[in-house]
Amino acid sequence: MEALFTDIAAVYDRMNHVLSLGRDVGWRDRAAALVKGAPARILDVAAGTGDFSFALARRFPEATVEGVDLTPAMLARARAKNAFPRVSFRVDDAQRLATVADASCDLCSCAFGFRNFPDKRAALAAAARVLAPGGELLVLEFFRPQSRVLGACTALWVRTLAGLFVRRHAAAYAHLRESMKATVSEAEFVAFASEAGFTLRARRFFFPCCTCLIFVKVES
């Protein structure tokens, strides 16, 4: 997985913009606006090239934002784009978050990362561990559509637009196609989150196929 994302780091932002028809920037801003209150400590997992970390920093000007990702090449792109002294990046695995202390965050976010995690339950458990009681988990993701028609349209969309990158990045295209096919449904993901100690607070669907879920860590 790290080798794959290292290969596409230089074109990752452009690929996102093309695949979303330019909607990904607005999706991130709208998702950040759904967060309740003003979190002071934000952890953005699977941060990639940093776009969601930066959206959260703009939304919460008093917060410190730490972005973690498994791929150093992606984080190098994020650091090169970073204009916020309050935002930092480091290598860590979202399924473990070994560098993050327990109950040290008010908000944990993940944009378009969960479908790439082999063990989604482990990633949710790690997020629950690092969040303070009452903290929020924000997940922005393409879940498996319940509608067969919407699923077919999404698959056609991915095949058509991602094909623009297939010549130079065939492995990335194949991974994207397979990850979209293998992703869990929204209902399955909500069930996984409940098992990890989260309760769903808010849901927003962003046309044509992106969903933002906001969970609250249940106080124990």
ROSE-4610 file (N, C-alpha, C; in Angstrom, 1 decimal, always signed):
// ROSE-4610
residu = [M/M/M/E/E/E/A/A/A/L/L/L/F/F/F/T/T/T/D/D/D/I/I/I/A/A/A/A/A/A/V/V/V/Y/Y/Y/D/D/D/R/R/R/M/M/M/N/N/N/H/H/H/V/V/V/L/L/L/S/S/S/L/L/L/G/G/G/R/R/R/D/D/D/V/V/V/G/G/G/W/W/W/R/R/R/D/D/D/R/R/R/A/A/A/A/A/A/A/A/A/L/L/L/V/V/V/K/K/K/G/G/G/A/A/A/P/P/P/A/A/A/R/R/R/I/I/I/L/L/L/D/D/D/V/V/V/A/A/A/A/A/A/G/G/G/T/T/T/G/G/G/D/D/D/F/F/F/S/S/S/F/F/F/A/A/A/L/L/L/A/A/A/R/R/R/R/R/R/F/F/F/P/P/P/E/E/E/A/A/A/T/T/T/V/V/V/E/E/E/G/G/G/V/V/V/D/D/D/L/L/L/T/T/T/P/P/P/A/A/A/M/M/M/L/L/L/A/A/A/R/R/R/A/A/A/R/R/R/A/A/A/K/K/K/N/N/N/A/A/A/F/F/F/P/P/P/R/R/R/V/V/V/S/S/S/F/F/F/R/R/R/V/V/V/D/D/D/D/D/D/A/A/A/Q/Q/Q/R/R/R/L/L/L/A/A/A/T/T/T/V/V/V/A/A/A/D/D/D/A/A/A/S/S/S/C/C/C/D/D/D/L/L/L/C/C/C/S/S/S/C/C/C/A/A/A/F/F/F/G/G/G/F/F/F/R/R/R/N/N/N/F/F/F/P/P/P/D/D/D/K/K/K/R/R/R/A/A/A/A/A/A/L/L/L/A/A/A/A/A/A/A/A/A/A/A/A/R/R/R/V/V/V/L/L/L/A/A/A/P/P/P/G/G/G/G/G/G/E/E/E/L/L/L/L/L/L/V/V/V/L/L/L/E/E/E/F/F/F/F/F/F/R/R/R/P/P/P/Q/Q/Q/S/S/S/R/R/R/V/V/V/L/L/L/G/G/G/A/A/A/C/C/C/T/T/T/A/A/A/L/L/L/W/W/W/V/V/V/R/R/R/T/T/T/L/L/L/A/A/A/G/G/G/L/L/L/F/F/F/V/V/V/R/R/R/R/R/R/H/H/H/A/A/A/A/A/A/A/A/A/Y/Y/Y/A/A/A/H/H/H/L/L/L/R/R/R/E/E/E/S/S/S/M/M/M/K/K/K/A/A/A/T/T/T/V/V/V/S/S/S/E/E/E/A/A/A/E/E/E/F/F/F/V/V/V/A/A/A/F/F/F/A/A/A/S/S/S/E/E/E/A/A/A/G/G/G/F/F/F/T/T/T/L/L/L/R/R/R/A/A/A/R/R/R/R/R/R/F/F/F/F/F/F/F/F/F/P/P/P/C/C/C/C/C/C/T/T/T/C/C/C/L/L/L/I/I/I/F/F/F/V/V/V/K/K/K/V/V/V/E/E/E/S/S/S]
num = [1/1/1/2/2/2/3/3/3/4/4/4/5/5/5/6/6/6/7/7/7/8/8/8/9/9/9/10/10/10/11/11/11/12/12/12/13/13/13/14/14/14/15/15/15/16/16/16/17/17/17/18/18/18/19/19/19/20/20/20/21/21/21/22/22/22/23/23/23/24/24/24/25/25/25/26/26/26/27/27/27/28/28/28/29/29/29/30/30/30/31/31/31/32/32/32/33/33/33/34/34/34/35/35/35/36/36/36/37/37/37/38/38/38/39/39/39/40/40/40/41/41/41/42/42/42/43/43/43/44/44/44/45/45/45/46/46/46/47/47/47/48/48/48/49/49/49/50/50/50/51/51/51/52/52/52/53/53/53/54/54/54/55/55/55/56/56/56/57/57/57/58/58/58/59/59/59/60/60/60/61/61/61/62/62/62/63/63/63/64/64/64/65/65/65/66/66/66/67/67/67/68/68/68/69/69/69/70/70/70/71/71/71/72/72/72/73/73/73/74/74/74/75/75/75/76/76/76/77/77/77/78/78/78/79/79/79/80/80/80/81/81/81/82/82/82/83/83/83/84/84/84/85/85/85/86/86/86/87/87/87/88/88/88/89/89/89/90/90/90/91/91/91/92/92/92/93/93/93/94/94/94/95/95/95/96/96/96/97/97/97/98/98/98/99/99/99/100/100/100/101/101/101/102/102/102/103/103/103/104/104/104/105/105/105/106/106/106/107/107/107/108/108/108/109/109/109/110/110/110/111/111/111/112/112/112/113/113/113/114/114/114/115/115/115/116/116/116/117/117/117/118/118/118/119/119/119/120/120/120/121/121/121/122/122/122/123/123/123/124/124/124/125/125/125/126/126/126/127/127/127/128/128/128/129/129/129/130/130/130/131/131/131/132/132/132/133/133/133/134/134/134/135/135/135/136/136/136/137/137/137/138/138/138/139/139/139/140/140/140/141/141/141/142/142/142/143/143/143/144/144/144/145/145/145/146/146/146/147/147/147/148/148/148/149/149/149/150/150/150/151/151/151/152/152/152/153/153/153/154/154/154/155/155/155/156/156/156/157/157/157/158/158/158/159/159/159/160/160/160/161/161/161/162/162/162/163/163/163/164/164/164/165/165/165/166/166/166/167/167/167/168/168/168/169/169/169/170/170/170/171/171/171/172/172/172/173/173/173/174/174/174/175/175/175/176/176/176/177/177/177/178/178/178/179/179/179/180/180/180/181/181/181/182/182/182/183/183/183/184/184/184/185/185/185/186/186/186/187/187/187/188/188/188/189/189/189/190/190/190/191/191/191/192/192/192/193/193/193/194/194/194/195/195/195/196/196/196/197/197/197/198/198/198/199/199/199/200/200/200/201/201/201/202/202/202/203/203/203/204/204/204/205/205/205/206/206/206/207/207/207/208/208/208/209/209/209/210/210/210/211/211/211/212/212/212/213/213/213/214/214/214/215/215/215/216/216/216/217/217/217/218/218/218/219/219/219/220/220/220]
x = [+0.8/+0.0/+0.9/+1.9/+2.8/+3.4/+3.9/+4.5/+3.5/+2.3/+1.3/+1.1/+0.9/+0.7/+1.9/+3.1/+4.3/+4.3/+3.9/+3.9/+3.0/+1.9/+0.9/+0.9/+1.8/+1.9/+1.9/+2.6/+2.8/+1.5/+0.6/-0.6/-1.9/-1.7/-2.8/-3.9/-3.4/-4.4/-5.1/-4.4/-5.1/-6.1/-5.7/-6.6/-7.9/-7.8/-9.0/-9.9/-9.3/-10.1/-10.8/-10.1/-10.7/-11.8/-11.5/-12.5/-13.8/-13.6/-14.8/-15.4/-14.9/-15.3/-15.2/-14.1/-13.8/-14.6/-15.4/-16.3/-15.6/-14.4/-13.8/-13.4/-13.1/-12.7/-14.0/-15.1/-16.3/-16.8/-16.6/-17.0/-16.2/-14.9/-14.1/-14.6/-14.8/-15.3/-16.6/-17.5/-18.9/-18.8/-17.9/-17.8/-17.2/-16.2/-15.6/-16.7/-17.6/-18.7/-19.6/-19.7/-20.6/-20.1/-18.8/-18.2/-18.9/-19.2/-19.8/-18.8/-19.0/-18.1/-16.9/-15.8/-14.5/-13.4/-13.1/-12.1/-10.7/-10.0/-8.7/-7.6/-7.8/-6.8/-7.4/-6.9/-7.4/-6.4/-6.8/-6.0/-6.6/-5.9/-6.4/-5.7/-6.3/-5.7/-5.8/-4.8/-4.7/-4.8/-4.0/-4.0/-3.5/-2.8/-2.3/-1.5/-1.9/-1.2/-1.8/-2.6/-2.9/-4.2/-4.9/-6.0/-7.1/-7.4/-8.4/-7.9/-6.6/-6.0/-6.0/-5.8/-5.8/-7.2/-8.2/-9.6/-10.0/-9.6/-9.9/-9.2/-8.0/-7.2/-7.9/-8.4/-9.2/-10.5/-11.1/-12.4/-12.2/-11.2/-10.9/-9.6/-9.6/-8.3/-7.5/-8.1/-7.4/-6.9/-7.2/-6.9/-5.5/-4.9/-3.7/-4.1/-3.6/-4.0/-2.7/-2.8/-1.8/-2.3/-1.6/-1.9/-1.0/-1.6/-0.7/-1.1/-0.1/-0.3/+0.9/+0.6/+1.6/+2.6/+2.4/+3.3/+4.1/+5.4/+6.2/+6.1/+6.0/+6.0/+4.7/+3.6/+2.4/+2.6/+3.2/+3.4/+4.4/+5.3/+6.3/+5.5/+4.5/+3.7/+2.9/+2.4/+1.6/+2.5/+3.7/+4.5/+4.9/+5.1/+5.4/+4.3/+3.0/+1.9/+1.5/+2.0/+1.6/+1.9/+0.9/+1.0/+0.6/+0.4/-0.2/+0.9/+1.3/+2.2/+1.6/+0.2/-0.5/-0.7/-0.3/-0.5/+0.9/+0.9/+2.1/+1.7/+2.7/+2.5/+3.6/+3.2/+4.1/+3.6/+4.5/+4.2/+3.5/+2.4/+1.8/+0.7/+0.4/-0.6/-1.9/-2.9/-4.2/-4.8/-4.4/-4.9/-4.3/-3.3/-2.6/-2.5/-2.1/-1.9/-0.9/+0.2/+1.2/+1.8/+1.9/+2.5/+1.6/+0.3/-0.7/-1.2/-1.1/-1.5/-3.0/-3.4/-4.8/-5.5/-6.7/-7.6/-6.9/-6.1/-5.4/-6.0/-7.1/-7.7/-9.1/-9.6/-11.0/-11.8/-11.0/-11.6/-10.7/-11.2/-10.4/-11.1/-10.4/-11.0/-10.3/-11.1/-10.5/-11.3/-10.7/-11.3/-10.8/-11.7/-11.4/-10.2/-10.2/-9.1/-9.6/-10.8/-11.2/-11.4/-11.8/-11.9/-10.6/-9.5/-8.1/-7.6/-8.2/-7.7/-8.1/-7.1/-7.5/-8.3/-8.1/-8.8/-9.5/-10.7/-11.5/-11.8/-12.1/-12.4/-11.2/-10.0/-8.8/-8.6/-8.9/-8.8/-9.8/-11.0/-12.0/-11.7/-11.1/-10.7/-9.6/-8.7/-7.6/-8.1/-9.0/-9.6/-10.3/-11.1/-11.7/-10.7/-9.6/-8.6/-8.0/-7.7/-7.0/-8.0/-9.3/-10.3/-10.6/-10.7/-11.2/-12.7/-13.2/-14.6/-15.5/-16.4/-17.3/-16.7/-15.5/-14.8/-15.5/-15.3/-16.0/-15.1/-15.6/-15.0/-15.7/-15.0/-15.6/-15.0/-15.9/-15.5/-16.2/-15.4/-15.9/-15.4/-16.4/-16.1/-17.1/-16.6/-17.5/-17.9/-19.1/-19.6/-20.3/-20.4/-21.1/-22.5/-23.0/-24.4/-25.3/-26.5/-27.5/-28.3/-28.4/-29.1/-28.2/-28.7/-27.9/-27.7/-28.6/-28.5/-27.4/-27.4/-26.4/-25.0/-25.0/-23.7/-23.2/-24.0/-23.6/-23.1/-23.8/-23.4/-22.0/-21.8/-20.6/-19.4/-19.7/-18.6/-18.3/-19.3/-19.0/-18.2/-18.6/-17.9/-16.4/-16.2/-14.8/-14.0/-14.6/-13.9/-13.6/-14.5/-14.3/-13.3/-13.4/-12.5/-11.1/-11.1/-9.8/-9.0/-9.7/-9.0/-8.0/-8.2/-7.3/-5.9/-5.8/-4.5/-3.9/-4.6/-4.3/-3.0/-2.6/-1.4/-0.1/+0.0/+1.1/+1.0/-0.3/-0.5/-1.5/-1.2/-2.2/-2.5/-1.5/-1.7/-2.6/-2.5/-3.3/-4.8/-4.9/-6.3/-6.9/-6.2/-6.7/-7.1/-6.2/-6.5/-7.8/-7.9/-9.1/-10.4/-10.3/-11.5/-11.9/-10.8/-11.1/-11.5/-11.0/-11.3/-12.8/-13.2/-14.6/-15.6/-15.1/-16.0/-16.1/-15.0/-14.9/-15.3/-15.6/-15.9/-17.2/-17.3/-18.5/-19.6/-20.8/-22.0/-21.9/-22.7/-22.8/-23.3/-24.3/-24.9/-23.9/-23.1/-22.1/-21.0/-20.7/-19.7/-20.2/-21.4/-22.0/-22.1/-22.3/-22.3/-20.9/-19.9/-18.5/-18.2/-18.6/-18.3/-19.0/-20.2/-20.9/-20.2/-19.6/-18.9/-17.6/-17.1/-15.9/-16.2/-17.5/-17.8/-18.3/-18.8/-19.2/-20.7/-21.4/-22.8/-22.9/-23.7/-23.8/-24.6/-24.0/-24.6/-25.2/-24.5/-25.0/-24.6/-25.4/-25.1/-25.5/-24.6/-24.9/-24.4/-25.3/-24.9/-24.5/-23.4/-22.9/-23.0/-23.8/-24.0/-22.6/-22.4/-23.3/-23.1/-22.0/-21.8/-20.9/-20.8/-20.0/-20.8/-20.4/-21.2/-20.3/-20.7/-20.0/-20.8/-20.1/-20.7/-19.9/-20.7/-20.1/-20.5/-19.5/-19.8/-19.3/-19.9/-19.4/-19.0/-17.8/-17.3/-18.2/-18.7/-19.5/-18.7/-19.1/-18.4/-18.6/-17.5/-17.5/-17.3]
y = [-1.2/+0.0/+1.3/+1.3/+2.4/+2.7/+1.6/+1.8/+2.3/+1.9/+2.4/+3.9/+4.4/+5.8/+6.6/+6.0/+6.7/+7.0/+6.0/+6.2/+7.3/+7.5/+8.5/+9.8/+10.0/+11.2/+12.4/+12.5/+13.7/+14.1/+13.1/+13.3/+13.2/+12.9/+12.6/+13.7/+14.9/+16.0/+16.2/+16.1/+16.2/+15.1/+13.9/+12.8/+13.0/+13.5/+13.7/+14.8/+15.8/+16.9/+16.3/+15.5/+15.0/+14.0/+13.1/+12.1/+12.6/+13.7/+14.4/+15.5/+15.7/+16.8/+18.1/+18.2/+19.5/+19.7/+18.7/+18.8/+18.5/+17.9/+17.4/+18.6/+19.7/+20.9/+21.3/+21.4/+21.8/+20.8/+19.5/+18.4/+18.6/+18.8/+18.9/+20.1/+21.3/+22.4/+22.2/+21.6/+21.3/+20.3/+19.4/+18.4/+19.0/+19.9/+20.6/+21.4/+22.0/+22.9/+22.1/+20.8/+20.0/+19.6/+19.9/+19.6/+20.5/+19.9/+20.7/+21.4/+22.6/+23.3/+23.8/+24.0/+24.4/+23.6/+22.4/+21.5/+22.2/+22.0/+22.6/+21.7/+20.4/+19.4/+18.5/+18.6/+17.8/+16.9/+15.6/+14.6/+14.2/+14.4/+14.0/+12.8/+11.6/+10.4/+10.1/+9.4/+9.2/+10.5/+11.4/+12.8/+13.0/+12.1/+12.2/+13.5/+14.3/+15.5/+16.7/+16.5/+17.5/+18.4/+18.1/+19.0/+19.1/+18.0/+18.1/+18.7/+18.4/+19.1/+20.6/+21.1/+22.5/+23.1/+22.3/+22.7/+22.9/+21.9/+22.0/+23.1/+23.4/+24.5/+25.9/+26.0/+27.2/+27.3/+26.2/+26.3/+26.6/+26.1/+26.3/+26.9/+28.3/+29.0/+29.0/+28.5/+28.4/+26.9/+26.0/+24.6/+24.3/+23.3/+22.7/+21.4/+21.2/+20.1/+19.2/+17.9/+17.0/+16.0/+15.9/+15.0/+13.8/+12.6/+11.4/+10.6/+9.9/+9.1/+8.0/+6.9/+5.8/+6.1/+7.0/+7.2/+8.5/+8.4/+9.6/+10.5/+9.9/+10.8/+11.6/+11.1/+11.9/+13.1/+12.8/+13.8/+14.8/+14.5/+15.5/+16.5/+16.0/+16.9/+17.8/+17.3/+18.1/+19.1/+18.8/+19.8/+20.9/+20.6/+21.6/+22.6/+22.1/+23.0/+23.7/+23.3/+23.8/+25.3/+26.1/+27.5/+27.8/+26.8/+27.0/+26.6/+27.5/+27.0/+26.1/+26.1/+25.2/+23.8/+23.5/+22.2/+21.5/+20.3/+19.5/+18.1/+17.4/+16.0/+15.1/+13.8/+12.8/+11.4/+10.5/+9.1/+8.3/+7.7/+6.8/+6.0/+4.8/+3.9/+4.2/+4.5/+4.8/+3.6/+2.4/+1.3/+1.1/+1.9/+1.7/+3.1/+4.1/+5.5/+5.4/+4.7/+4.4/+5.7/+6.8/+8.0/+8.9/+8.6/+9.5/+9.0/+9.9/+9.5/+9.3/+8.5/+8.3/+9.6/+9.7/+10.9/+12.2/+12.3/+13.5/+14.4/+14.0/+14.8/+15.1/+16.2/+16.6/+16.2/+16.1/+15.7/+14.8/+13.7/+12.8/+12.8/+13.0/+13.1/+12.1/+11.7/+10.9/+11.1/+11.6/+11.8/+10.9/+10.0/+9.1/+8.1/+7.7/+6.8/+5.5/+5.4/+4.2/+3.0/+3.3/+2.2/+1.5/+2.2/+1.6/+0.9/+0.9/+0.3/-1.2/-2.1/-3.6/-3.9/-3.3/-3.5/-2.3/-2.1/-0.9/-0.8/-2.0/-2.0/-1.6/-2.0/-1.5/+0.0/+0.5/+2.0/+2.7/+2.2/+2.8/+2.7/+1.6/+1.4/+2.4/+2.6/+3.5/+4.9/+5.3/+6.6/+6.8/+5.8/+5.9/+6.1/+5.4/+5.5/+6.9/+7.5/+8.8/+10.0/+9.8/+10.8/+11.0/+12.2/+12.5/+12.1/+11.8/+11.5/+12.6/+12.3/+13.3/+13.9/+13.5/+13.9/+13.4/+14.0/+13.6/+13.0/+12.0/+11.4/+11.8/+12.4/+12.8/+11.9/+11.3/+10.4/+10.9/+11.2/+11.6/+10.5/+9.8/+8.6/+8.3/+7.4/+6.8/+5.4/+5.3/+4.0/+3.3/+1.9/+1.2/+1.6/+2.0/+2.5/+1.3/+1.6/+0.6/+0.4/+1.5/+1.4/+0.8/-0.2/-0.8/+0.1/+1.0/+2.0/+3.0/+3.5/+4.4/+3.8/+2.5/+1.8/+1.6/+1.3/+1.2/+2.5/+3.6/+4.9/+5.3/+5.0/+5.3/+4.6/+3.3/+2.4/+2.9/+3.4/+3.9/+5.2/+6.0/+7.3/+7.1/+6.1/+5.9/+5.3/+4.3/+3.7/+4.8/+5.7/+6.7/+7.7/+8.3/+9.4/+8.9/+7.8/+7.2/+6.7/+6.4/+5.9/+7.0/+8.2/+9.3/+9.0/+8.3/+8.1/+6.7/+5.9/+4.5/+4.2/+5.0/+4.7/+4.8/+5.8/+6.0/+5.4/+5.2/+4.8/+3.6/+2.6/+1.5/+0.8/+0.7/+0.0/+0.9/+2.2/+3.1/+3.0/+3.0/+2.9/+1.6/+0.5/-0.8/-0.9/-0.3/-0.2/+0.6/+1.7/+2.6/+1.8/+1.1/+0.4/-0.7/-1.5/-2.6/-2.1/-0.9/-0.4/+0.1/+0.7/+1.1/-0.1/-1.2/-2.4/-3.0/-3.0/-3.7/-2.9/-1.6/-0.8/-1.2/-1.0/-1.4/-0.4/-0.8/+0.1/+1.0/+2.1/+3.0/+2.4/+1.5/+0.8/-0.1/-0.8/-1.6/-0.8/+0.3/+1.2/+1.7/+2.2/+2.7/+1.6/+0.4/-0.7/-1.0/-0.9/-1.0/+0.1/+1.3/+2.4/+2.3/+1.8/+1.5/+0.5/-0.5/-1.5/-0.9/+0.2/+0.8/+1.9/+2.1/+3.0/+4.4/+4.5/+5.7/+5.7/+6.8/+7.0/+8.0/+7.8/+8.6/+9.9/+11.1/+12.4/+13.0/+12.9/+13.7/+12.9/+13.1/+12.5/+13.5/+13.6/+14.4/+13.7/+13.7/+13.1/+14.3/+14.2/+15.2/+14.6/+15.2/+14.7/+14.6/+13.6/+12.5/+11.2/+11.1/+9.7/+9.8/+10.9/+11.1/+11.3/+10.7/+10.9/+11.3/+12.2/+12.6/+12.1/+11.4/+10.9/+11.5/+12.0/+12.6/+11.7/+11.1/+10.3/+11.0/+10.7/+11.1/+9.9/+10.1/+9.0/+9.0/+7.8/+7.7/+7.8/+8.6/+8.8/+7.5/+7.0/+5.8/+6.2]
z = [+0.0/+0.0/+0.0/+0.8/+0.9/-0.5/-1.2/-2.5/-3.5/-3.4/-4.3/-4.2/-2.9/-2.7/-2.9/-2.7/-3.1/-4.5/-5.3/-6.8/-7.3/-6.6/-7.1/-6.3/-5.4/-4.5/-5.4/-6.5/-7.3/-8.0/-8.3/-9.0/-8.2/-6.9/-6.0/-6.0/-5.8/-5.7/-7.0/-8.1/-9.4/-9.7/-9.3/-9.4/-8.6/-7.4/-6.6/-7.2/-7.8/-8.4/-9.6/-10.4/-11.7/-11.3/-10.4/-10.1/-9.4/-8.7/-8.1/-8.9/-10.1/-10.9/-10.2/-9.4/-8.7/-7.4/-7.0/-5.9/-4.5/-4.6/-3.3/-2.4/-2.9/-2.1/-1.3/-2.0/-1.3/-0.3/-0.6/+0.3/+1.6/+1.5/+2.7/+3.6/+2.9/+3.7/+4.3/+3.6/+4.2/+5.3/+5.2/+6.3/+7.5/+7.4/+8.5/+9.2/+8.4/+9.0/+9.9/+9.8/+10.6/+12.0/+12.2/+13.5/+14.6/+15.7/+16.8/+17.7/+18.0/+18.9/+18.2/+19.0/+18.5/+19.1/+18.5/+19.0/+19.0/+20.1/+20.2/+19.7/+19.7/+19.3/+18.3/+17.0/+15.9/+15.4/+15.2/+14.6/+13.2/+12.1/+10.8/+10.4/+10.3/+10.0/+8.5/+7.9/+6.5/+5.8/+6.3/+5.9/+4.5/+3.9/+2.5/+2.3/+1.3/+1.0/+1.8/+2.8/+3.7/+3.5/+2.4/+2.1/+3.1/+3.8/+4.8/+6.1/+6.4/+7.5/+7.4/+6.2/+5.9/+6.0/+5.5/+5.6/+7.1/+7.9/+9.3/+10.0/+9.6/+10.2/+9.8/+8.6/+8.2/+9.0/+9.2/+9.9/+11.4/+12.0/+13.5/+13.7/+13.6/+13.6/+14.9/+16.0/+17.3/+17.5/+16.6/+16.9/+16.4/+17.0/+16.5/+15.7/+14.6/+13.7/+13.4/+13.7/+13.4/+12.4/+11.3/+10.2/+10.2/+10.2/+10.2/+8.9/+8.4/+7.2/+7.2/+6.5/+6.4/+5.4/+4.5/+3.3/+3.4/+3.6/+3.7/+2.5/+1.3/+0.1/+0.1/+0.6/+0.6/+1.6/+2.8/+3.8/+3.3/+2.5/+2.0/+1.1/+0.3/-0.4/+0.5/+1.6/+2.5/+3.2/+3.6/+4.2/+3.3/+2.0/+1.0/+0.8/+1.0/+0.8/+2.1/+3.2/+4.5/+4.7/+5.0/+5.3/+6.7/+7.5/+8.9/+9.9/+10.7/+11.8/+12.8/+12.8/+13.8/+13.2/+12.0/+11.4/+11.2/+11.6/+11.5/+11.0/+10.5/+9.9/+10.4/+10.5/+10.8/+10.4/+10.3/+9.8/+11.0/+10.7/+11.7/+10.9/+11.5/+10.9/+11.5/+10.8/+11.3/+12.1/+11.8/+12.5/+13.9/+14.2/+15.5/+16.2/+15.5/+16.0/+17.2/+17.0/+18.1/+18.6/+17.8/+18.3/+19.0/+19.1/+19.7/+21.0/+22.0/+23.4/+23.5/+24.5/+24.8/+25.2/+24.7/+25.1/+24.9/+23.8/+23.6/+22.5/+21.9/+20.8/+21.1/+20.5/+20.6/+19.4/+18.3/+17.0/+16.2/+15.7/+14.9/+13.5/+12.4/+11.1/+10.2/+9.2/+8.1/+6.8/+5.8/+4.5/+3.5/+3.0/+1.9/+2.2/+3.5/+3.9/+4.4/+5.0/+5.6/+4.7/+3.4/+2.5/+2.2/+2.5/+2.2/+3.4/+4.5/+5.7/+5.7/+5.7/+5.8/+7.0/+8.1/+9.4/+9.8/+9.4/+9.7/+11.2/+11.8/+13.2/+14.1/+13.7/+14.4/+14.3/+13.1/+12.9/+13.8/+13.9/+14.7/+16.2/+16.6/+18.0/+18.3/+17.4/+17.6/+17.7/+16.9/+17.0/+18.3/+18.8/+20.1/+21.2/+21.1/+22.2/+22.3/+21.2/+21.2/+21.4/+21.3/+21.5/+23.0/+23.4/+24.8/+24.9/+26.0/+26.2/+25.6/+24.8/+24.2/+22.9/+22.6/+21.3/+20.1/+18.9/+17.7/+16.7/+16.0/+14.8/+13.6/+12.6/+11.4/+10.3/+9.5/+8.4/+7.1/+6.2/+4.8/+3.9/+3.2/+2.5/+1.4/+0.5/-0.5/+0.0/+0.5/+1.0/-0.2/+0.0/-1.0/-1.1/-2.3/-2.4/-2.2/-1.6/-1.4/-2.7/-3.5/-4.7/-5.8/-6.5/-7.6/-8.7/-9.0/-10.1/-9.7/-8.5/-8.1/-8.1/-7.6/-7.6/-9.1/-10.0/-11.4/-12.0/-11.6/-12.1/-11.5/-10.2/-9.6/-10.2/-10.5/-11.1/-12.5/-13.3/-14.6/-14.5/-13.6/-13.3/-13.0/-12.1/-11.7/-12.9/-13.6/-14.8/-15.8/-16.1/-17.2/-16.8/-15.6/-15.2/-14.8/-14.0/-13.6/-14.7/-15.8/-17.0/-17.5/-17.2/-17.6/-17.0/-15.9/-15.2/-15.5/-16.2/-16.3/-17.0/-17.9/-18.7/-17.8/-17.0/-16.1/-14.7/-14.3/-12.9/-12.9/-13.6/-13.8/-12.4/-11.6/-10.3/-9.4/-9.5/-8.7/-9.2/-10.5/-11.0/-10.6/-10.7/-10.3/-8.8/-8.0/-6.6/-6.3/-6.9/-6.7/-7.1/-8.3/-8.7/-7.7/-7.3/-6.3/-5.0/-4.5/-3.2/-3.2/-4.3/-4.4/-4.5/-5.1/-5.1/-3.7/-3.0/-1.7/-0.5/-0.7/+0.4/+1.1/+2.4/+3.1/+2.9/+3.2/+3.2/+4.4/+4.3/+5.4/+6.6/+6.5/+7.6/+8.3/+7.5/+8.1/+8.9/+8.3/+8.9/+10.2/+10.3/+11.5/+12.6/+12.2/+13.1/+13.7/+12.8/+13.3/+14.3/+14.0/+14.9/+16.2/+16.2/+17.5/+18.3/+17.7/+18.4/+19.1/+18.5/+19.0/+20.0/+20.3/+21.4/+20.8/+19.6/+19.0/+18.8/+18.9/+18.5/+17.4/+16.4/+15.3/+15.7/+15.4/+15.7/+14.4/+13.3/+12.1/+10.9/+9.8/+8.5/+7.4/+6.5/+5.3/+4.0/+3.0/+1.7/+0.8/+0.2/-0.7/-2.1/-3.0/-4.3/-5.1/-5.9/-6.2/-5.4/-4.6/-4.0/-2.7/-2.1/-0.9/+0.3/+1.4/+2.7/+3.8/+4.6/+5.8/+7.0/+7.9/+9.2/+10.3/+11.3/+12.5/+13.7/+14.4/+15.5/+16.8/+17.9/+19.2/+20.0/+20.7/+21.5/+22.8/+23.1/+24.3/+25.5/+26.4/+27.7/+28.6/+29.1/+29.9/+31.4]
